Amino acid sequence: MLKSILKIIKKIIISIIVLYGYNMVTQSFNLNIPINIITVAIMTIFDGSGFLGLVTFYLLNFR
């Protein structure tokens, strides 16, 4: 039980760090993805494909 909780917390922290890093790299292009509960949840559940999905969704809908 404790291992699964720690694994989820670790995935949440990694998701926040990846989103923050992406926002720092693409800041000059105005391609920021907001860091909120929904985006962190998507990245936590779907890992790398969730990140690519968020980037694709943002580029297709908000550019």
C-alpha positions in Angstrom: 0.0 0.0 0.0 2.7 2.4 1.0 4.8 1.6 -2.1 1.9 2.4 -4.4 1.3 5.7 -2.7 5.0 6.6 -3.0 5.0 5.6 -6.7 2.0 7.9 -7.4 3.6 10.8 -5.5 6.8 10.2 -7.5 4.9 10.3 -10.8 3.1 13.5 -9.8 6.4 15.2 -8.9 8.0 14.1 -12.2 4.9 15.3 -14.1 5.2 18.8 -12.5 9.0 18.9 -13.2 8.5 17.9 -16.9 5.7 20.5 -17.4 7.8 23.2 -15.7 10.8 22.3 -17.9 8.7 22.4 -21.0 7.4 25.8 -20.1 10.9 27.1 -19.5 12.1 25.9 -22.8 9.1 27.1 -24.9 8.6 30.4 -22.9 10.0 32.5 -25.8 7.6 30.9 -28.3 4.5 31.4 -26.0 3.7 27.7 -26.0 3.2 27.4 -22.3 1.0 24.6 -20.9 -0.5 25.6 -17.6 0.4 23.5 -14.6 -2.8 22.7 -12.9 -4.6 19.6 -11.5 -6.0 18.5 -14.8 -2.7 18.6 -16.7 -0.7 17.0 -13.9 -3.4 14.2 -13.7 -3.2 13.6 -17.4 0.6 13.4 -17.2 0.5 11.1 -14.1 -2.0 8.7 -15.7 -0.7 8.6 -19.2 3.1 9.3 -18.7 4.9 10.3 -21.9 2.0 9.9 -24.2 0.0 12.2 -22.0 2.6 14.8 -22.4 2.7 14.5 -26.1 -1.1 14.6 -26.2 -1.1 17.8 -24.1 1.4 19.4 -26.5 -0.5 18.3 -29.5 -3.8 19.5 -28.1 -2.4 22.8 -27.2 -0.8 23.3 -30.6 -3.9 22.3 -32.5 -6.4 24.3 -30.5 -4.7 27.4 -29.1 -2.3 28.6 -31.9 
